């Protein structure tokens, strides 16, 4: 009987569970949604127990769909969204909703901390700027604003480590999500006690660090009854969703670059040393002794999802992109700033707003759709340009996420960046990456290179249209200029 691997992805709007064969073939998969909560301006929360409830449903559904006996599952890998801050007591109870990666409630704490300790003191250890979206400021927010919760908290967990806890009873912190904690040394992948003390955070509040492919426990009897899995099934520590997606896209060598087209956008450039930039994101890769220089933007596939919900007039995604295809590159001067929940790298502006510029009576819904697609591509190019400032040059891009299913959107990104873009089996890249971690951890694959060679298949390739690329370079300058002109206006907030 073939041994199979199960990957779990904790996304922003839904979890995805998929079961893979050794060759990376999907035998069955299931998605289950959950809520986002917006209790105050700048606050974006989720309930981790709702993640687990959805995951339990999705696992049962996947096993049933694929007619798979749980004894066939050789290992389980879990990836999750970044920068969670889940307060958990000693017996594993979640004490409060977690602020997620879009949450900026800690912005005032960030200013106070940077003023007190200095930017370089933090950056030289963490390799990342001290920004409110990260986990560290959120821990300090709990400490200052909900001291009762903070005192009851045994440890703060990341999204994937919380699900590992629910499945195995083990408290873990793996390396790829460590970068959310600024007292995590990006080069050595260890905690820096001195910086933790300076921040006022005890290292007792965070778990022991593991490699992403380490088997950290096995499915408990209770978790087995909730999920339909077999008690004793090995579970690895897992990793950051972007890093697992990068692995699942086949990015394991220096210079290879993943282009992300999920709810959020961005890119991850694979490095063999820790090279940072104050406006980008540095994290360890899930592949040992490699790092990812990342650009993480708010505007990704979620932009088109929003447009469809609010302005789509019951159109399908294909309907919308078909309309956009009728409009020439550059959208006849319409430019979209995709800052739909502030913006992350490289501008790090929680006040930034989404903007359509260049509308007129001669413009149509199709212009707005095309400009939306182009705006997301401009944010990708902005991050790639910023990486070059650190001497890091992306080679070809390997696309993943639902947005890469769109031939038009992927071609626009190729034209804007001037890069060749290759598309593997995009819808399953993240769960595939999680399952590869499990496969290496339990010995189904000898190493990560073998796993990638066994599982990754490129389905199509996009080459940049040079004429469009030249046109987009001019549009890119307008995109950058618009933000510079509007950033002070953004700070005025709602009127």
C-alpha positions as CSV (number, residue, x, y, z in Angstrom):
1,X,0.0,0.0,0.0
2,X,1.4,3.4,-1.1
3,X,2.5,5.6,1.8
4,X,1.0,9.1,1.4
5,X,1.6,12.6,2.9
6,X,-0.9,15.1,4.2
7,X,-0.3,18.8,4.0
8,X,-2.3,21.4,5.9
9,X,-2.3,25.1,4.9
10,X,-3.7,27.7,7.4
11,X,-4.6,30.5,5.0
12,X,-6.1,33.9,5.8
13,X,-9.6,33.1,4.5
14,X,-9.6,29.3,4.6
15,X,-7.6,26.2,5.4
16,X,-6.7,23.8,2.7
17,X,-5.9,20.1,3.3
18,X,-4.4,17.9,0.6
19,X,-3.1,14.3,0.4
20,X,-0.2,13.6,-1.9
21,X,1.5,10.6,-3.4
22,X,5.3,10.4,-3.5
23,X,5.3,12.0,-7.0
24,X,3.4,15.1,-5.7
25,X,0.1,13.9,-7.3
26,X,-2.9,15.2,-5.4
27,X,-5.2,12.3,-4.4
28,X,-7.8,14.5,-2.6
29,X,-8.1,17.9,-1.1
30,X,-10.6,20.1,0.7
31,X,-11.0,23.8,1.6
32,X,-12.9,25.1,4.7
33,X,-13.4,28.7,5.4
34,X,-13.5,30.7,8.6
35,X,-14.0,34.3,9.8
36,X,-11.9,37.4,10.0
37,X,-12.9,39.9,12.8
38,X,-12.4,43.6,12.7
39,X,-13.2,44.8,16.3
40,X,-11.5,48.2,16.0
41,X,-9.8,50.2,13.2
42,X,-6.5,48.7,12.4
43,X,-7.4,45.4,14.2
44,X,-7.7,42.2,12.2
45,X,-8.2,39.0,14.3
46,X,-9.0,35.3,13.9
47,X,-10.0,32.6,16.3
48,X,-7.3,29.8,16.2
49,X,-9.9,27.3,17.4
50,X,-12.0,28.0,14.3
51,X,-8.9,27.2,12.3
52,X,-8.7,23.8,14.0
53,X,-12.4,23.1,13.7
54,X,-12.2,23.8,9.9
55,X,-9.0,21.7,9.6
56,X,-10.8,18.7,11.4
57,X,-13.6,18.9,8.9
58,X,-11.3,19.3,5.9
59,X,-9.2,16.3,7.0
60,X,-12.2,14.0,7.3
61,X,-13.6,15.3,4.0
62,X,-10.2,14.7,2.2
63,X,-9.9,11.2,3.6
64,X,-13.5,10.4,2.5
65,X,-13.2,12.0,-1.0
66,X,-10.0,10.1,-1.7
67,X,-11.2,6.8,-0.1
68,X,-8.0,6.9,1.8
69,X,-7.4,4.8,4.9
70,X,-5.7,6.8,7.6
71,X,-3.0,4.1,8.0
72,X,-1.7,5.2,4.6
73,X,-0.7,8.6,5.9
74,X,3.0,8.4,6.7
75,X,3.4,12.0,7.9
76,X,1.7,15.3,8.3
77,X,3.2,18.8,7.5
78,X,1.5,22.1,8.5
79,X,2.1,25.6,7.1
80,X,0.5,28.8,8.3
81,X,0.1,32.5,7.8
82,X,2.9,34.6,9.3
83,X,3.1,36.8,12.4
84,X,0.4,35.2,14.5
85,X,0.5,35.8,18.3
86,X,-1.5,33.1,19.9
87,X,-1.6,33.2,23.7
88,X,-1.9,29.6,25.0
89,X,-2.1,28.3,28.6
90,X,-0.1,25.4,29.9
91,X,-2.7,22.8,28.9
92,X,-3.1,24.2,25.4
93,X,-6.1,26.4,25.6
94,X,-6.2,29.5,23.4
95,X,-6.8,32.5,25.7
96,X,-7.6,35.1,23.1
97,X,-8.1,35.7,19.4
98,X,-4.8,36.2,17.5
99,X,-4.0,39.4,15.7
100,X,-3.1,38.3,12.2
101,X,-0.6,39.6,9.7
102,X,-2.8,42.5,8.6
103,X,-3.2,43.8,12.2
104,X,-1.5,47.1,13.0
105,X,-2.8,47.8,16.5
106,X,0.7,47.8,18.0
107,X,1.9,50.8,15.9
108,X,2.3,53.1,18.9
109,X,4.2,50.4,20.8
110,X,6.5,50.1,17.8
111,X,7.4,53.8,17.9
112,X,8.1,53.7,21.6
113,X,10.3,50.6,21.3
114,X,12.3,51.9,18.4
115,X,12.8,55.2,20.2
116,X,14.0,53.4,23.3
117,X,16.2,50.7,21.9
118,X,17.2,52.2,18.5
119,X,16.4,50.8,15.0
120,X,19.9,49.2,14.5
121,X,19.9,47.4,17.9
122,X,16.9,45.4,16.8
123,X,17.6,45.2,13.0
124,X,21.2,43.9,13.5
125,X,19.8,40.8,15.4
126,X,16.5,40.2,13.7
127,X,17.4,41.2,10.1
128,X,13.9,42.8,10.0
129,X,12.5,46.2,10.8
130,X,10.4,46.5,13.9
131,X,6.9,46.8,12.4
132,X,3.4,46.4,14.0
133,X,2.5,43.5,11.7
134,X,5.2,41.2,13.3
135,X,4.6,39.0,16.3
136,X,6.9,40.8,18.7
137,X,4.9,44.1,18.9
138,X,1.8,42.1,19.4
139,X,3.3,40.2,22.4
140,X,4.1,43.6,23.8
141,X,0.5,44.8,23.1
142,X,-0.9,41.9,25.1
143,X,1.6,42.7,27.9
144,X,0.6,46.3,28.1
145,X,-3.2,46.1,27.3
146,X,-4.3,42.7,28.5
147,X,-1.9,41.9,31.4
148,X,-4.3,39.3,32.8
149,X,-4.1,37.4,29.5
150,X,-0.3,37.9,29.3
151,X,0.2,36.5,32.8
152,X,-1.9,33.4,32.1
153,X,-0.1,32.8,28.8
154,X,2.3,29.9,29.1
155,X,3.7,30.5,25.5
156,X,2.9,32.5,22.4
157,X,2.5,30.4,19.3
158,X,2.5,30.8,15.6
159,X,-0.3,29.6,13.4
160,X,1.2,26.3,12.4
161,X,2.7,25.6,15.8
162,X,-0.8,26.0,17.3
163,X,-2.2,23.3,15.0
164,X,0.9,21.1,15.8
165,X,-0.1,21.6,19.5
166,X,-3.7,20.6,18.8
167,X,-2.6,17.5,17.0
168,X,0.3,16.3,19.2
169,X,0.1,18.2,22.5
170,X,3.7,19.6,21.8
171,X,4.7,23.2,22.1
172,X,7.0,24.1,19.2
173,X,8.6,27.0,17.4
174,X,10.2,26.2,14.0
175,X,12.9,28.2,12.3
176,X,11.0,29.7,9.3
177,X,8.4,31.5,11.5
178,X,11.1,32.6,14.0
179,X,11.6,35.8,12.1
180,X,8.3,37.1,13.5
181,X,10.1,37.4,16.8
182,X,12.7,40.1,16.7
183,X,14.8,38.4,19.4
184,X,15.3,35.5,17.0
185,X,18.7,35.9,15.4
186,X,18.2,35.6,11.7
187,X,21.7,34.4,11.0
188,X,22.1,31.8,13.7
189,X,18.4,30.8,14.0
190,X,18.6,31.0,17.8
191,X,17.0,33.3,20.4
192,X,19.0,36.3,21.6
193,X,18.5,36.5,25.3
194,X,19.9,40.0,25.7
195,X,17.5,41.5,23.1
196,X,14.6,39.6,24.6
197,X,15.5,41.1,28.0
198,X,15.8,44.6,26.5
199,X,12.3,44.1,25.0
200,X,11.0,43.0,28.3
201,X,10.0,39.5,27.1
202,X,11.0,36.4,28.9
203,X,12.2,33.5,26.7
204,X,10.0,31.3,28.8
205,X,7.1,32.8,26.8
206,X,8.2,31.1,23.5
207,X,8.8,27.5,22.7
208,X,11.9,25.5,21.8
209,X,13.1,26.0,18.2
210,X,13.0,23.1,15.8
211,X,13.9,22.5,12.1
212,X,10.9,22.6,9.9
213,X,11.1,19.0,8.9
214,X,11.8,17.7,12.4
215,X,9.2,15.1,13.6
216,X,8.1,16.8,16.8
217,X,5.3,14.5,17.9
218,X,2.4,12.3,16.7
219,X,-1.3,12.5,16.5
220,X,-2.9,12.0,19.9
221,X,-5.9,9.8,20.7
222,X,-8.1,12.9,21.1
223,X,-6.9,14.5,17.8
224,X,-7.4,11.2,16.0
225,X,-11.0,11.1,17.1
226,X,-11.6,14.7,15.9
227,X,-9.8,14.3,12.6
228,X,-10.2,10.7,11.5
229,X,-6.4,10.3,11.5
230,X,-4.6,7.4,13.0
231,X,-3.3,7.8,16.5
232,X,0.5,7.9,16.3
233,X,0.8,9.4,12.8
234,X,4.1,11.5,12.8
235,X,3.8,15.3,12.6
236,X,6.6,17.6,11.6
237,X,7.1,21.2,12.9
238,X,6.0,22.7,9.6
239,X,6.7,26.2,8.4
240,X,5.7,29.6,7.1
241,X,3.1,29.5,4.3
242,X,5.2,31.6,2.0
243,X,8.3,29.4,2.6
244,X,6.3,26.2,2.1
245,X,4.8,27.6,-1.0
246,X,8.3,28.5,-2.1
247,X,9.5,24.9,-1.6
248,X,6.3,23.6,-3.2
249,X,7.1,25.7,-6.3
250,X,10.5,24.1,-6.5
251,X,12.6,26.9,-5.2
252,X,15.6,25.4,-3.3
253,X,18.6,27.0,-5.0
254,X,20.2,30.4,-4.6
255,X,18.6,33.0,-7.0
256,X,15.5,31.1,-7.6
257,X,12.5,33.2,-6.8
258,X,8.9,32.4,-5.9
259,X,6.2,34.9,-6.9
260,X,3.2,34.7,-4.6
261,X,-0.4,35.0,-5.9
262,X,-2.5,34.1,-2.9
263,X,-4.7,36.4,-0.9
264,X,-1.6,38.5,-0.4
265,X,1.1,39.1,-3.0
266,X,4.9,39.2,-2.9
267,X,8.1,37.3,-3.7
268,X,10.7,35.1,-2.0
269,X,14.3,35.1,-3.3
270,X,16.3,32.0,-2.2
271,X,19.7,32.8,-0.6
272,X,22.5,30.7,0.9
273,X,23.3,33.4,3.4
274,X,21.3,35.8,5.5
275,X,21.1,39.1,3.5
276,X,18.7,41.6,4.8
277,X,17.2,44.9,3.7
278,X,15.4,47.2,6.2
279,X,12.4,47.5,3.8
280,X,12.1,43.8,3.1
281,X,11.5,40.6,5.1
282,X,14.3,38.1,5.9
283,X,13.3,34.6,7.1
284,X,15.0,31.3,7.2
285,X,13.8,29.0,4.4
286,X,12.1,25.7,5.4
287,X,15.1,24.2,3.6
288,X,18.0,24.1,6.1
289,X,20.9,26.5,5.6
290,X,18.9,28.7,3.2
291,X,17.1,32.0,3.7
292,X,14.4,33.9,1.9
293,X,14.6,37.6,1.2
294,X,10.9,38.4,0.9
295,X,8.6,41.1,-0.2
296,X,5.1,40.8,1.3
297,X,2.4,43.0,0.0
298,X,-1.2,43.3,1.0
299,X,-2.5,43.4,-2.5
300,X,-2.5,39.9,-4.1
301,X,-5.3,37.7,-5.3
302,X,-7.5,39.3,-2.7
303,X,-7.7,42.5,-4.8
304,X,-9.6,40.7,-7.6
305,X,-11.7,38.9,-5.0
306,X,-12.7,42.3,-3.5
307,X,-13.4,43.7,-6.9
308,X,-15.6,40.8,-7.7
309,X,-17.5,41.0,-4.5
310,X,-18.1,44.7,-4.5
311,X,-18.0,45.7,-8.2
312,X,-18.2,42.5,-10.1
313,X,-21.9,42.4,-10.8
314,X,-22.0,38.6,-10.3
315,X,-19.2,38.1,-12.8
316,X,-16.8,35.1,-12.5
317,X,-13.1,35.7,-12.2
318,X,-12.7,34.5,-15.8
319,X,-15.4,37.1,-16.8
320,X,-13.4,39.8,-15.1
321,X,-10.1,38.9,-16.6
322,X,-11.7,38.6,-20.1
323,X,-12.8,42.2,-19.8
324,X,-9.4,43.3,-18.7
325,X,-7.8,41.5,-21.7
326,X,-9.6,44.0,-24.0
327,X,-7.7,46.9,-22.5
328,X,-4.2,47.7,-23.6
329,X,-1.1,47.5,-21.3
330,X,-1.1,50.5,-19.1
331,X,-4.9,50.7,-18.8
332,X,-5.0,53.9,-20.9
333,X,-3.5,55.8,-17.9
334,X,-5.6,54.3,-15.1
335,X,-3.3,53.3,-12.2
336,X,-4.3,51.4,-9.1
337,X,-2.5,51.5,-5.7
338,X,-3.3,48.1,-4.1
339,X,-3.0,49.2,-0.5
340,X,-6.3,47.6,0.7
341,X,-5.3,47.2,4.3
342,X,-2.3,49.6,4.6
343,X,0.8,48.1,2.9
344,X,3.6,46.0,4.0
345,X,7.0,45.9,2.2
346,X,8.6,47.9,0.9
347,X,6.7,51.0,2.1
348,X,5.5,49.7,5.5
349,X,2.6,52.2,5.7
350,X,-0.4,51.1,7.8
351,X,-2.2,54.3,6.7
352,X,-1.9,53.7,3.0
353,X,-5.2,53.3,1.1
354,X,-6.3,51.7,-2.2
355,X,-6.6,54.3,-4.9
356,X,-7.7,54.4,-8.6
357,X,-6.1,57.2,-10.5
358,X,-6.9,58.4,-14.0
359,X,-10.7,57.7,-14.1
360,X,-12.8,59.6,-16.5
361,X,-16.1,59.3,-18.5
362,X,-14.1,57.5,-21.1
363,X,-13.0,54.8,-18.7
364,X,-14.9,51.5,-18.0
365,X,-15.1,48.8,-15.5
366,X,-12.6,46.9,-17.7
367,X,-10.1,49.6,-17.2
368,X,-10.4,49.3,-13.5
369,X,-10.0,45.6,-13.6
370,X,-6.9,45.7,-15.7
371,X,-5.5,48.5,-13.5
372,X,-6.1,46.3,-10.5
373,X,-4.1,43.5,-12.0
374,X,-1.3,45.8,-13.0
375,X,-1.2,47.5,-9.6
376,X,-0.5,44.2,-7.9
377,X,2.3,43.6,-10.5
378,X,3.7,47.0,-9.7
379,X,3.9,46.1,-6.0
380,X,5.8,43.0,-7.0
381,X,8.2,45.0,-9.1
382,X,8.7,47.5,-6.3
383,X,9.8,44.7,-4.0
384,X,12.1,43.2,-6.6
385,X,13.7,46.6,-7.2
386,X,14.2,47.0,-3.4
387,X,16.0,43.6,-3.2
388,X,18.5,44.8,-5.8
389,X,19.5,47.5,-3.4
390,X,21.0,44.8,-1.2
391,X,22.7,43.2,-4.2
392,X,20.1,40.4,-4.5
393,X,19.0,39.8,-8.0
394,X,16.0,37.5,-8.7
395,X,16.4,35.1,-11.6
396,X,13.3,33.6,-13.2
397,X,10.2,33.8,-11.2
398,X,8.2,30.7,-10.2
399,X,4.5,31.5,-9.7
400,X,2.2,30.0,-7.1
401,X,-1.2,30.7,-5.7
402,X,-4.6,31.0,-7.3
403,X,-3.7,34.2,-9.2
404,X,-1.2,32.2,-11.2
405,X,-4.1,30.3,-12.8
406,X,-4.8,33.5,-14.7
407,X,-2.8,33.6,-18.0
408,X,-3.4,37.3,-18.3
409,X,-2.4,38.2,-14.8
410,X,0.8,36.1,-14.9
411,X,1.7,37.7,-18.3
412,X,1.2,41.2,-16.9
413,X,3.6,40.3,-14.1
414,X,6.1,39.0,-16.6
415,X,5.8,42.2,-18.7
416,X,6.0,44.5,-15.7
417,X,9.1,42.8,-14.1
418,X,10.8,41.8,-17.4
419,X,11.3,38.3,-15.9
420,X,10.4,34.9,-17.3
421,X,7.7,33.4,-15.1
422,X,7.2,29.6,-14.8
423,X,4.1,28.1,-13.4
424,X,4.1,24.7,-11.7
425,X,0.9,23.0,-10.3
426,X,0.0,26.3,-8.6
427,X,-3.1,25.5,-6.6
428,X,-1.3,23.0,-4.4
429,X,2.2,24.5,-4.0
430,X,1.8,25.5,-0.4
431,X,0.2,22.2,0.8
432,X,2.7,20.3,-1.3
433,X,5.6,22.2,0.4
434,X,4.1,21.3,3.8
435,X,3.8,17.6,2.7
436,X,7.4,17.6,1.4
437,X,8.6,18.7,4.9
438,X,6.8,15.7,6.3
439,X,8.2,13.4,3.5
440,X,11.8,14.4,4.3
441,X,11.1,14.2,8.0
442,X,9.8,10.6,7.9
443,X,12.3,9.5,5.3
444,X,10.1,9.1,2.2
445,X,12.6,11.5,0.5
446,X,16.3,11.4,1.3
447,X,16.6,15.2,0.9
448,X,14.9,18.3,-0.4
449,X,16.5,18.2,-3.9
450,X,15.2,14.7,-4.4
451,X,11.7,15.7,-3.2
452,X,11.6,18.7,-5.7
453,X,12.8,16.5,-8.5
454,X,10.1,13.9,-7.7
455,X,7.2,16.3,-7.3
456,X,7.5,19.6,-9.3
457,X,6.2,19.9,-12.8
458,X,6.2,23.1,-14.8
459,X,2.9,23.5,-16.7
460,X,3.6,26.7,-18.6
461,X,6.1,29.5,-19.1
462,X,5.5,33.3,-19.7
463,X,8.2,35.4,-21.5
464,X,8.0,39.2,-21.1
465,X,6.7,41.2,-24.0
466,X,9.4,43.9,-24.4
467,X,7.1,46.5,-25.9
468,X,4.8,46.2,-23.0
469,X,7.7,46.1,-20.5
470,X,8.9,49.5,-21.8
471,X,5.4,50.9,-21.5
472,X,5.1,49.5,-17.9
473,X,8.3,51.1,-16.9
474,X,6.8,54.5,-17.4
475,X,3.6,53.5,-15.6
476,X,5.7,52.2,-12.8
477,X,7.2,55.6,-12.2
478,X,3.7,57.1,-12.0
479,X,2.7,54.4,-9.5
480,X,5.7,55.3,-7.3
481,X,5.1,59.0,-7.7
482,X,1.4,58.7,-6.7
483,X,2.3,57.0,-3.4
484,X,4.9,59.7,-2.6
485,X,2.4,62.4,-3.4
486,X,-0.4,60.8,-1.3
487,X,1.4,59.4,1.7
488,X,1.0,62.5,3.8
489,X,-2.7,62.6,2.8
490,X,-3.1,59.0,3.9
491,X,-2.1,59.9,7.4
492,X,-5.1,62.1,7.8
493,X,-7.2,59.0,8.0
494,X,-11.0,58.9,7.5
495,X,-13.0,62.2,7.2
